Amino acid sequence: MATIVKTLNLRAASFALHQACSKVLPAISRYEIDPTTPEEKKRHIIHSLCKPLSDCLLGTHESMSYGAALCLKALVDSDNWQFASDNMVNKVC
């Protein structure tokens, strides 16, 4: 996640780069979460993906905030969003 946040923070970050990052997040969640993963671990995975990005939403760097929002939307739209805790849902949505 640190690499994604650093990438979004680049001054030269373009819309295409933001879109690429937004495709990575759901892919990571699909890779990390399978039917045998315990529920608590699923919630932890979603939390660890969302927390750094949700922290970026209110930042002063507009491009980074936009990229973080795009990434979070992609995760919210994914099947694995169902494993997000109520607290994370409230924070992101």
Helices and strands as residue ranges (DSSP letters): H 2-8, H 15-32, H 39-56, H 62-76, G 79-83, H 86-92
